Amino acid sequence: MEYNLADLFESIVDTVPDREALVFADHPGTGAERRLTYAQLDAAANRLAHHLRDRGVRPGEHVGLHLYNGVEYLQTLWACLKIRAVPVNVNYRYVEEELAYLYRDADLVALVFDGEFTARVAAAHPRAERLRHLIRVGAAPDGAPEPRITPVGFAEAEAEGSPERGFGPRSADDQIIIYTGGTTGMPKGVMWRQEDLFFSGLGGGAPTDEPVKRPEELAERVAAGGEGLVFFPAPPLMHGTSTLTTFIAFDFGQKVVIHRKYVPHEVLRTIEKEKVTSVSLVGDAMLRPLVDALGGPLRGTDCSSLFTVSSSGAILSDTVRAQFQELVPNVLLLNNFGSSESGFNGTATEDSGPDRGFRLRVNDRTAVVDPATHEPVAPGEPGRLAQRGHVPLGYYNDPKKTAETFFEARGERWVLLGDMATVDADGVVTVLGRGSQCINTGGEKVYPEEVEQALKAHPDVYDALVAGVPDARWGNRVAAVVQPREGAGPLSPESVQAHCRTRLAGYKIPRSVVFTDHIQRSPSGKADYRWAKAKAAEAG
């Protein structure tokens, strides 16, 4: 047995077959709730795996998952891993051009998609020459054009396959590809060996700091432990954060709860009903609506089962953290830091905040390095975050970007992340922000995240994004796009700027402030800086 995710999952299934593994807790009243034990989820994945293999999908070939959250997403994921095919996440917000690029760039040979995306699949499919097999979940909308290859219905594909295993040996070198990006350019496919992902993105399957030393040890730990933890990855599974959270839960032999889409009221009802212990989400965009609901129409919802609420991919502001903590006082709120290229890096310290920045206690594989020499920087000097050891192989179909991001140093393989940071004498890292979003205004560097934190501390600001726009005098100026809180008093650019002056140096104050009814973010809550820049530039 190797550190292969399908092997490890099957070892958990054989240890706790009758334990509940997955709850698809869609909106009450729809009749869509489904519950599967570990054995049932395994059998469902086996059925689809046999279908894919019988239809010619071979080890190493790529299968796209163009799906909302649901049992079918995780069933397809495990089916791919079982037959050593490579699962590839597809952003369901993409339109024809983006989908055609991803289908082609990823060399997809098969695609599993939700019926409502039929028209987009039909439009993008002809430009993906290798894509030869389609499986559709549910029905197509009336009048939607059909793809040039007739899709097989998901239920039909399931019915064709055996519930038994019989797939042959697998390898720790089998891959998963996580497509990431798209807010500053076309998406990139991060290639992970499964062993590397297990130890980097999944923490070696260890609920403590003690890593797993043998593949068989994972099931032994599950057998020795108990159940009772309930993980709720709230963002879409198409984003790495939710998929990795799900893998971690299964490695513990615990229960996963998912919703088709993020609806705050329903999230809270599910937390109460399923006694959820751990929620993962992305930033204020997902936590603030929970605060509003708990403080309003869903006041009194029982969230006492919650141990942790963690954010990854966007920072929870101090203001929203404090509001949620007042409503749910016993929960531990965590700002976690990681990426599709590095897995988990660390968690913010308790003294992180607007005055000291986003400070991390990182794992021993993370460092701050000079991006030119790859040598560690001196305490207090800015550099780029980097991680060594169990890191990805590179970007699929992009040798140039791979050479820019991955390097060998001191006898180990490293990945250079996009975040600028400093490190102090105690090894605590302060993240400055994404280097690609850094605003150079009159020679001074301003990181949007810092300004956004200050803006969201204003009691009448619901959400905000900051971008640089061209300026004849300064080269670029700091511009803010602000969504006022519903029912708030009148906001003016001058009042927002005055608030920021109490928290930021003068050169970081937004020189222009644009108000909007809605801040555009990805379904997972990540910032859309291309939109923010265009919105700010429109206002002049």
KAZIKA-V641528 format. One record per residue. RES is the residue in three letters. PHI is phi in whole degrees, 0 to 359 (999 if undefined). NEAR is the number of other ideal C-beta (glycine too) atoms within 10 Angstrom. D_LAST is the distance of its C-alpha to the last C-alpha in whole Angstrom. Layout:
BEGIN
res:RES phi:PHI near:NEAR d_last:D_LAST
res:RES phi:PHI near:NEAR d_last:D_LAST
END
This chain:
BEGIN
res:MET phi:999 near:15 d_last:61
res:GLU phi:246 near:15 d_last:58
res:TYR phi:279 near:24 d_last:54
res:ASN phi:250 near:23 d_last:53
res:LEU phi:296 near:25 d_last:51
res:ALA phi:291 near:23 d_last:53
res:ASP phi:300 near:21 d_last:57
res:LEU phi:296 near:25 d_last:55
res:PHE phi:299 near:24 d_last:54
res:GLU phi:296 near:23 d_last:58
res:SER phi:292 near:18 d_last:59
res:ILE phi:290 near:24 d_last:58
res:VAL phi:304 near:24 d_last:59
res:ASP phi:290 near:12 d_last:62
res:THR phi:274 near:17 d_last:62
res:VAL phi:228 near:19 d_last:61
res:PRO phi:299 near:14 d_last:61
res:ASP phi:266 near:9 d_last:61
res:ARG phi:283 near:17 d_last:58
res:GLU phi:293 near:19 d_last:55
res:ALA phi:253 near:25 d_last:53
res:LEU phi:217 near:23 d_last:50
res:VAL phi:236 near:22 d_last:49
res:PHE phi:266 near:20 d_last:46
res:ALA phi:264 near:23 d_last:46
res:ASP phi:289 near:20 d_last:43
res:HIS phi:304 near:16 d_last:43
res:PRO phi:302 near:12 d_last:46
res:GLY phi:92 near:7 d_last:48
res:THR phi:271 near:8 d_last:47
res:GLY phi:74 near:8 d_last:50
res:ALA phi:267 near:14 d_last:48
res:GLU phi:297 near:14 d_last:49
res:ARG phi:227 near:14 d_last:51
res:ARG phi:231 near:14 d_last:53
res:LEU phi:230 near:19 d_last:54
res:THR phi:283 near:16 d_last:56
res:TYR phi:300 near:24 d_last:56
res:ALA phi:294 near:16 d_last:59
res:GLN phi:292 near:19 d_last:57
res:LEU phi:295 near:21 d_last:54
res:ASP phi:298 near:25 d_last:56
res:ALA phi:296 near:20 d_last:58
res:ALA phi:296 near:22 d_last:55
res:ALA phi:294 near:28 d_last:53
res:ASN phi:300 near:24 d_last:57
res:ARG phi:301 near:19 d_last:57
res:LEU phi:290 near:25 d_last:53
res:ALA phi:299 near:27 d_last:54
res:HIS phi:297 near:23 d_last:57
res:HIS phi:299 near:24 d_last:56
res:LEU phi:299 near:25 d_last:53
res:ARG phi:295 near:18 d_last:56
res:ASP phi:292 near:13 d_last:58
res:ARG phi:270 near:15 d_last:55
res:GLY phi:98 near:11 d_last:55
res:VAL phi:284 near:23 d_last:52
res:ARG phi:250 near:11 d_last:54
res:PRO phi:307 near:14 d_last:53
res:GLY phi:88 near:10 d_last:50
res:GLU phi:279 near:19 d_last:48
res:HIS phi:255 near:23 d_last:45
res:VAL phi:239 near:23 d_last:44
res:GLY phi:273 near:27 d_last:41
res:LEU phi:245 near:22 d_last:40
res:HIS phi:255 near:27 d_last:38
res:LEU phi:219 near:25 d_last:39
res:TYR phi:288 near:21 d_last:38
res:ASN phi:299 near:24 d_last:40
res:GLY phi:171 near:20 d_last:43
res:VAL phi:303 near:19 d_last:47
res:GLU phi:298 near:24 d_last:46
res:TYR phi:297 near:27 d_last:44
res:LEU phi:288 near:26 d_last:46
res:GLN phi:298 near:25 d_last:49
res:THR phi:292 near:28 d_last:47
res:LEU phi:302 near:26 d_last:46
res:TRP phi:292 near:23 d_last:50
res:ALA phi:299 near:30 d_last:51
res:CYS phi:299 near:28 d_last:49
res:LEU phi:296 near:26 d_last:50
res:LYS phi:296 near:27 d_last:54
res:ILE phi:260 near:25 d_last:54
res:ARG phi:67 near:24 d_last:52
res:ALA phi:282 near:24 d_last:50
res:VAL phi:256 near:24 d_last:46
res:PRO phi:286 near:21 d_last:44
res:VAL phi:230 near:26 d_last:40
res:ASN phi:285 near:28 d_last:37
res:VAL phi:237 near:24 d_last:35
res:ASN phi:290 near:20 d_last:32
res:TYR phi:286 near:19 d_last:32
res:ARG phi:277 near:12 d_last:29
res:TYR phi:296 near:21 d_last:29
res:VAL phi:262 near:10 d_last:29
res:GLU phi:309 near:15 d_last:31
res:GLU phi:297 near:12 d_last:29
res:GLU phi:293 near:17 d_last:29
res:LEU phi:294 near:26 d_last:32
res:ALA phi:300 near:18 d_last:34
res:TYR phi:298 near:17 d_last:33
res:LEU phi:293 near:24 d_last:34
res:TYR phi:305 near:25 d_last:37
res:ARG phi:283 near:16 d_last:38
res:ASP phi:297 near:19 d_last:37
res:ALA phi:276 near:25 d_last:39
res:ASP phi:55 near:18 d_last:42
res:LEU phi:294 near:23 d_last:43
res:VAL phi:253 near:21 d_last:46
res:ALA phi:215 near:24 d_last:46
res:LEU phi:217 near:30 d_last:43
res:VAL phi:251 near:29 d_last:44
res:PHE phi:220 near:27 d_last:41
res:ASP phi:284 near:21 d_last:41
res:GLY phi:305 near:16 d_last:42
res:GLU phi:291 near:16 d_last:38
res:PHE phi:266 near:23 d_last:37
res:THR phi:305 near:21 d_last:39
res:ALA phi:297 near:16 d_last:37
res:ARG phi:291 near:21 d_last:35
res:VAL phi:297 near:29 d_last:38
res:ALA phi:299 near:19 d_last:39
res:ALA phi:285 near:16 d_last:36
res:ALA phi:273 near:25 d_last:36
res:HIS phi:305 near:23 d_last:40
res:PRO phi:300 near:12 d_last:41
res:ARG phi:266 near:14 d_last:39
res:ALA phi:250 near:22 d_last:40
res:GLU phi:299 near:10 d_last:44
res:ARG phi:274 near:13 d_last:45
res:LEU phi:284 near:24 d_last:45
res:ARG phi:240 near:15 d_last:48
res:HIS phi:218 near:19 d_last:48
res:LEU phi:236 near:22 d_last:46
res:ILE phi:234 near:23 d_last:47
res:ARG phi:250 near:26 d_last:45
res:VAL phi:267 near:24 d_last:45
res:GLY phi:79 near:16 d_last:46
res:ALA phi:265 near:11 d_last:46
res:ALA phi:281 near:19 d_last:43
res:PRO phi:298 near:11 d_last:41
res:ASP phi:302 near:5 d_last:43
res:GLY phi:84 near:6 d_last:42
res:ALA phi:290 near:16 d_last:40
res:PRO phi:293 near:12 d_last:41
res:GLU phi:273 near:15 d_last:44
res:PRO phi:298 near:22 d_last:43
res:ARG phi:292 near:10 d_last:46
res:ILE phi:253 near:15 d_last:48
res:THR phi:294 near:8 d_last:49
res:PRO phi:290 near:23 d_last:48
res:VAL phi:271 near:17 d_last:51
res:GLY phi:294 near:14 d_last:50
res:PHE phi:301 near:22 d_last:50
res:ALA phi:297 near:13 d_last:53
res:GLU phi:295 near:12 d_last:55
res:ALA phi:298 near:24 d_last:54
res:GLU phi:300 near:21 d_last:55
res:ALA phi:297 near:10 d_last:58
res:GLU phi:287 near:14 d_last:59
res:GLY phi:263 near:20 d_last:59
res:SER phi:281 near:13 d_last:62
res:PRO phi:282 near:14 d_last:61
res:GLU phi:276 near:11 d_last:63
res:ARG phi:272 near:16 d_last:61
res:GLY phi:73 near:9 d_last:63
res:PHE phi:254 near:18 d_last:60
res:GLY phi:86 near:9 d_last:62
res:PRO phi:291 near:9 d_last:61
res:ARG phi:237 near:20 d_last:57
res:SER phi:224 near:15 d_last:56
res:ALA phi:294 near:16 d_last:53
res:ASP phi:276 near:14 d_last:52
res:ASP phi:302 near:24 d_last:51
res:GLN phi:247 near:22 d_last:47
res:ILE phi:234 near:25 d_last:44
res:ILE phi:245 near:23 d_last:41
res:ILE phi:247 near:25 d_last:37
res:TYR phi:280 near:25 d_last:34
res:THR phi:221 near:18 d_last:31
res:GLY phi:93 near:16 d_last:27
res:GLY phi:108 near:19 d_last:25
res:THR phi:274 near:18 d_last:22
res:THR phi:236 near:13 d_last:21
res:GLY phi:169 near:10 d_last:24
res:MET phi:289 near:13 d_last:27
res:PRO phi:295 near:21 d_last:29
res:LYS phi:236 near:23 d_last:32
res:GLY phi:264 near:24 d_last:36
res:VAL phi:275 near:26 d_last:37
res:MET phi:267 near:19 d_last:41
res:TRP phi:248 near:25 d_last:43
res:ARG phi:291 near:21 d_last:47
res:GLN phi:295 near:24 d_last:48
res:GLU phi:297 near:19 d_last:50
res:ASP phi:295 near:22 d_last:47
res:LEU phi:295 near:23 d_last:45
res:PHE phi:300 near:27 d_last:48
res:PHE phi:273 near:20 d_last:48
res:SER phi:259 near:26 d_last:44
res:GLY phi:280 near:26 d_last:42
res:LEU phi:246 near:21 d_last:45
res:GLY phi:64 near:19 d_last:47
res:GLY phi:67 near:19 d_last:50
res:GLY phi:68 near:24 d_last:51
res:ALA phi:263 near:18 d_last:52
res:PRO phi:286 near:13 d_last:51
res:THR phi:236 near:7 d_last:52
res:ASP phi:281 near:8 d_last:52
res:GLU phi:272 near:10 d_last:55
res:PRO phi:289 near:12 d_last:54
res:VAL phi:289 near:20 d_last:56
res:LYS phi:260 near:9 d_last:58
res:ARG phi:222 near:9 d_last:60
res:PRO phi:304 near:18 d_last:58
res:GLU phi:294 near:12 d_last:61
res:GLU phi:293 near:16 d_last:60
res:LEU phi:299 near:25 d_last:57
res:ALA phi:294 near:22 d_last:60
res:GLU phi:298 near:13 d_last:62
res:ARG phi:293 near:19 d_last:59
res:VAL phi:296 near:22 d_last:59
res:ALA phi:296 near:12 d_last:62
res:ALA phi:281 near:8 d_last:63
res:GLY phi:266 near:14 d_last:60
res:GLY phi:235 near:9 d_last:59
res:GLU phi:251 near:13 d_last:57
res:GLY phi:127 near:10 d_last:54
res:LEU phi:276 near:18 d_last:51
res:VAL phi:231 near:23 d_last:48
res:PHE phi:264 near:22 d_last:45
res:PHE phi:233 near:26 d_last:42
res:PRO phi:283 near:24 d_last:39
res:ALA phi:279 near:29 d_last:37
res:PRO phi:288 near:26 d_last:34
res:PRO phi:298 near:26 d_last:35
res:LEU phi:294 near:22 d_last:38
res:MET phi:293 near:24 d_last:36
res:HIS phi:262 near:24 d_last:34
res:GLY phi:304 near:26 d_last:36
res:THR phi:306 near:27 d_last:36
res:SER phi:288 near:26 d_last:38
res:THR phi:298 near:23 d_last:40
res:LEU phi:293 near:24 d_last:41
res:THR phi:300 near:24 d_last:42
res:THR phi:295 near:21 d_last:44
res:PHE phi:302 near:22 d_last:46
res:ILE phi:300 near:22 d_last:47
res:ALA phi:300 near:22 d_last:48
res:PHE phi:293 near:26 d_last:50
res:ASP phi:298 near:24 d_last:52
res:PHE phi:275 near:19 d_last:53
res:GLY phi:71 near:22 d_last:54
res:GLN phi:250 near:24 d_last:52
res:LYS phi:264 near:24 d_last:51
res:VAL phi:245 near:24 d_last:47
res:VAL phi:244 near:24 d_last:45
res:ILE phi:226 near:25 d_last:42
res:HIS phi:244 near:22 d_last:40
res:ARG phi:298 near:19 d_last:39
res:LYS phi:223 near:12 d_last:36
res:TYR phi:275 near:19 d_last:34
res:VAL phi:236 near:16 d_last:35
res:PRO phi:309 near:18 d_last:35
res:HIS phi:300 near:15 d_last:38
res:GLU phi:289 near:17 d_last:40
res:VAL phi:301 near:24 d_last:39
res:LEU phi:294 near:20 d_last:41
res:ARG phi:296 near:17 d_last:44
res:THR phi:289 near:25 d_last:44
res:ILE phi:304 near:26 d_last:44
res:GLU phi:292 near:17 d_last:47
res:LYS phi:292 near:14 d_last:49
res:GLU phi:268 near:16 d_last:49
res:LYS phi:55 near:17 d_last:50
res:VAL phi:297 near:25 d_last:47
res:THR phi:256 near:18 d_last:47
res:SER phi:217 near:22 d_last:44
res:VAL phi:247 near:26 d_last:40
res:SER phi:247 near:25 d_last:38
res:LEU phi:210 near:26 d_last:34
res:VAL phi:231 near:28 d_last:31
res:GLY phi:68 near:25 d_last:29
res:ASP phi:299 near:27 d_last:28
res:ALA phi:301 near:22 d_last:26
res:MET phi:257 near:26 d_last:30
res:LEU phi:280 near:25 d_last:32
res:ARG phi:301 near:22 d_last:30
res:PRO phi:299 near:17 d_last:31
res:LEU phi:293 near:26 d_last:34
res:VAL phi:300 near:21 d_last:34
res:ASP phi:298 near:17 d_last:33
res:ALA phi:291 near:20 d_last:36
res:LEU phi:292 near:20 d_last:38
res:GLY phi:273 near:13 d_last:37
res:GLY phi:231 near:8 d_last:38
res:PRO phi:295 near:10 d_last:39
res:LEU phi:252 near:17 d_last:41
res:ARG phi:304 near:9 d_last:42
res:GLY phi:96 near:7 d_last:45
res:THR phi:302 near:18 d_last:45
res:ASP phi:280 near:11 d_last:47
res:CYS phi:248 near:21 d_last:45
res:SER phi:292 near:12 d_last:48
res:SER phi:286 near:16 d_last:49
res:LEU phi:293 near:20 d_last:46
res:PHE phi:264 near:13 d_last:46
res:THR phi:224 near:14 d_last:43
res:VAL phi:233 near:26 d_last:39
res:SER phi:240 near:18 d_last:37
res:SER phi:243 near:27 d_last:34
res:SER phi:220 near:26 d_last:33
res:GLY phi:100 near:23 d_last:30
res:ALA phi:202 near:22 d_last:28
res:ILE phi:275 near:24 d_last:29
res:LEU phi:285 near:26 d_last:30
res:SER phi:286 near:25 d_last:28
res:ASP phi:301 near:15 d_last:31
res:THR phi:297 near:18 d_last:30
res:VAL phi:290 near:23 d_last:31
res:ARG phi:302 near:19 d_last:34
res:ALA phi:295 near:12 d_last:35
res:GLN phi:296 near:18 d_last:35
res:PHE phi:291 near:22 d_last:36
res:GLN phi:297 near:15 d_last:39
res:GLU phi:293 near:11 d_last:40
res:LEU phi:279 near:15 d_last:40
res:VAL phi:231 near:18 d_last:42
res:PRO phi:294 near:8 d_last:44
res:ASN phi:268 near:10 d_last:46
res:VAL phi:277 near:19 d_last:43
res:LEU phi:264 near:11 d_last:42
res:LEU phi:264 near:17 d_last:39
res:LEU phi:237 near:16 d_last:38
res:ASN phi:264 near:22 d_last:35
res:ASN phi:270 near:19 d_last:36
res:PHE phi:232 near:26 d_last:35
res:GLY phi:187 near:21 d_last:35
res:SER phi:201 near:22 d_last:34
res:SER phi:297 near:22 d_last:35
res:GLU phi:273 near:23 d_last:36
res:SER phi:232 near:25 d_last:38
res:GLY phi:74 near:25 d_last:39
res:PHE phi:269 near:21 d_last:40
res:ASN phi:251 near:24 d_last:39
res:GLY phi:173 near:19 d_last:39
res:THR phi:233 near:18 d_last:38
res:ALA phi:298 near:21 d_last:37
res:THR phi:285 near:16 d_last:39
res:GLU phi:293 near:8 d_last:39
res:ASP phi:267 near:10 d_last:38
res:SER phi:296 near:21 d_last:34
res:GLY phi:166 near:16 d_last:31
res:PRO phi:304 near:17 d_last:28
res:ASP phi:280 near:8 d_last:31
res:ARG phi:244 near:11 d_last:32
res:GLY phi:90 near:21 d_last:30
res:PHE phi:274 near:23 d_last:31
res:ARG phi:257 near:20 d_last:35
res:LEU phi:236 near:24 d_last:37
res:ARG phi:265 near:16 d_last:41
res:VAL phi:264 near:21 d_last:41
res:ASN phi:286 near:17 d_last:44
res:ASP phi:285 near:8 d_last:46
res:ARG phi:261 near:19 d_last:44
res:THR phi:253 near:24 d_last:41
res:ALA phi:215 near:22 d_last:40
res:VAL phi:251 near:25 d_last:37
res:VAL phi:233 near:22 d_last:38
res:ASP phi:290 near:15 d_last:36
res:PRO phi:294 near:15 d_last:35
res:ALA phi:273 near:8 d_last:36
res:THR phi:261 near:10 d_last:40
res:HIS phi:67 near:17 d_last:40
res:GLU phi:272 near:12 d_last:42
res:PRO phi:301 near:16 d_last:41
res:VAL phi:276 near:18 d_last:39
res:ALA phi:286 near:12 d_last:41
res:PRO phi:308 near:13 d_last:40
res:GLY phi:89 near:10 d_last:37
res:GLU phi:273 near:11 d_last:35
res:PRO phi:287 near:16 d_last:32
res:GLY phi:200 near:25 d_last:33
res:ARG phi:249 near:19 d_last:33
res:LEU phi:294 near:27 d_last:35
res:ALA phi:216 near:27 d_last:37
res:GLN phi:224 near:25 d_last:40
res:ARG phi:243 near:20 d_last:44
res:GLY phi:90 near:15 d_last:47
res:HIS phi:281 near:20 d_last:46
res:VAL phi:239 near:25 d_last:43
res:PRO phi:297 near:29 d_last:42
res:LEU phi:282 near:16 d_last:43
res:GLY phi:145 near:20 d_last:40
res:TYR phi:261 near:25 d_last:37
res:TYR phi:294 near:21 d_last:39
res:ASN phi:63 near:14 d_last:39
res:ASP phi:216 near:16 d_last:37
res:PRO phi:296 near:9 d_last:39
res:LYS phi:294 near:8 d_last:36
res:LYS phi:294 near:14 d_last:34
res:THR phi:299 near:19 d_last:37
res:ALA phi:295 near:11 d_last:38
res:GLU phi:283 near:12 d_last:35
res:THR phi:252 near:21 d_last:35
res:PHE phi:247 near:18 d_last:39
res:PHE phi:211 near:17 d_last:42
res:GLU phi:256 near:10 d_last:45
res:ALA phi:204 near:15 d_last:46
res:ARG phi:53 near:9 d_last:49
res:GLY phi:77 near:6 d_last:51
res:GLU phi:226 near:11 d_last:48
res:ARG phi:270 near:17 d_last:45
res:TRP phi:233 near:20 d_last:42
res:VAL phi:238 near:22 d_last:39
res:LEU phi:264 near:20 d_last:35
res:LEU phi:276 near:24 d_last:33
res:GLY phi:274 near:16 d_last:29
res:ASP phi:266 near:25 d_last:29
res:MET phi:277 near:22 d_last:29
res:ALA phi:200 near:27 d_last:32
res:THR phi:235 near:19 d_last:34
res:VAL phi:228 near:24 d_last:38
res:ASP phi:264 near:11 d_last:40
res:ALA phi:295 near:8 d_last:44
res:ASP phi:269 near:7 d_last:45
res:GLY phi:87 near:14 d_last:43
res:VAL phi:280 near:18 d_last:40
res:VAL phi:262 near:25 d_last:37
res:THR phi:252 near:19 d_last:33
res:VAL phi:277 near:27 d_last:30
res:LEU phi:273 near:21 d_last:27
res:GLY phi:146 near:24 d_last:25
res:ARG phi:290 near:18 d_last:25
res:GLY phi:300 near:17 d_last:25
res:SER phi:290 near:12 d_last:22
res:GLN phi:259 near:23 d_last:20
res:CYS phi:300 near:15 d_last:20
res:ILE phi:258 near:23 d_last:17
res:ASN phi:264 near:12 d_last:18
res:THR phi:241 near:18 d_last:16
res:GLY phi:62 near:12 d_last:18
res:GLY phi:91 near:8 d_last:22
res:GLU phi:267 near:13 d_last:21
res:LYS phi:261 near:15 d_last:21
res:VAL phi:235 near:26 d_last:20
res:TYR phi:262 near:21 d_last:21
res:PRO phi:307 near:24 d_last:19
res:GLU phi:302 near:20 d_last:22
res:GLU phi:294 near:21 d_last:23
res:VAL phi:291 near:25 d_last:20
res:GLU phi:298 near:26 d_last:20
res:GLN phi:300 near:24 d_last:24
res:ALA phi:295 near:24 d_last:23
res:LEU phi:298 near:24 d_last:20
res:LYS phi:284 near:24 d_last:23
res:ALA phi:281 near:19 d_last:25
res:HIS phi:290 near:21 d_last:24
res:PRO phi:297 near:10 d_last:26
res:ASP phi:258 near:16 d_last:24
res:VAL phi:259 near:23 d_last:21
res:TYR phi:273 near:20 d_last:23
res:ASP phi:204 near:25 d_last:21
res:ALA phi:200 near:27 d_last:18
res:LEU phi:229 near:28 d_last:16
res:VAL phi:234 near:30 d_last:15
res:ALA phi:216 near:25 d_last:13
res:GLY phi:265 near:23 d_last:12
res:VAL phi:236 near:21 d_last:9
res:PRO phi:302 near:10 d_last:10
res:ASP phi:219 near:15 d_last:10
res:ALA phi:298 near:6 d_last:12
res:ARG phi:270 near:8 d_last:14
res:TRP phi:260 near:17 d_last:15
res:GLY phi:85 near:13 d_last:14
res:ASN phi:221 near:17 d_last:12
res:ARG phi:238 near:21 d_last:11
res:VAL phi:282 near:26 d_last:12
res:ALA phi:235 near:25 d_last:10
res:ALA phi:242 near:27 d_last:12
res:VAL phi:251 near:27 d_last:12
res:VAL phi:239 near:24 d_last:15
res:GLN phi:257 near:17 d_last:18
res:PRO phi:292 near:19 d_last:20
res:ARG phi:290 near:15 d_last:24
res:GLU phi:299 near:9 d_last:25
res:GLY phi:82 near:6 d_last:27
res:ALA phi:287 near:12 d_last:25
res:GLY phi:293 near:9 d_last:25
res:PRO phi:296 near:7 d_last:21
res:LEU phi:250 near:17 d_last:19
res:SER phi:233 near:10 d_last:16
res:PRO phi:305 near:15 d_last:14
res:GLU phi:293 near:9 d_last:16
res:SER phi:289 near:14 d_last:19
res:VAL phi:293 near:22 d_last:18
res:GLN phi:296 near:16 d_last:17
res:ALA phi:296 near:12 d_last:21
res:HIS phi:299 near:19 d_last:22
res:CYS phi:295 near:22 d_last:21
res:ARG phi:296 near:12 d_last:22
res:THR phi:280 near:9 d_last:26
res:ARG phi:233 near:17 d_last:25
res:LEU phi:229 near:20 d_last:23
res:ALA phi:297 near:11 d_last:23
res:GLY phi:305 near:8 d_last:21
res:TYR phi:288 near:16 d_last:19
res:LYS phi:268 near:21 d_last:18
res:ILE phi:293 near:20 d_last:17
res:PRO phi:302 near:25 d_last:13
res:ARG phi:278 near:17 d_last:11
res:SER phi:223 near:17 d_last:8
res:VAL phi:232 near:24 d_last:10
res:VAL phi:247 near:19 d_last:9
res:PHE phi:260 near:15 d_last:13
res:THR phi:218 near:18 d_last:15
res:ASP phi:284 near:7 d_last:18
res:HIS phi:204 near:8 d_last:19
res:ILE phi:276 near:19 d_last:18
res:GLN phi:275 near:17 d_last:19
res:ARG phi:226 near:21 d_last:22
res:SER phi:289 near:20 d_last:25
res:PRO phi:302 near:19 d_last:28
res:SER phi:271 near:24 d_last:29
res:GLY phi:98 near:23 d_last:27
res:LYS phi:286 near:18 d_last:25
res:ALA phi:292 near:27 d_last:21
res:ASP phi:254 near:17 d_last:19
res:TYR phi:286 near:19 d_last:17
res:ARG phi:297 near:14 d_last:16
res:TRP phi:297 near:17 d_last:15
res:ALA phi:299 near:28 d_last:13
res:LYS phi:297 near:20 d_last:11
res:ALA phi:294 near:14 d_last:10
res:LYS phi:296 near:19 d_last:9
res:ALA phi:292 near:24 d_last:7
res:ALA phi:292 near:15 d_last:5
res:GLU phi:302 near:10 d_last:5
res:ALA phi:284 near:13 d_last:4
res:GLY phi:80 near:7 d_last:0
END
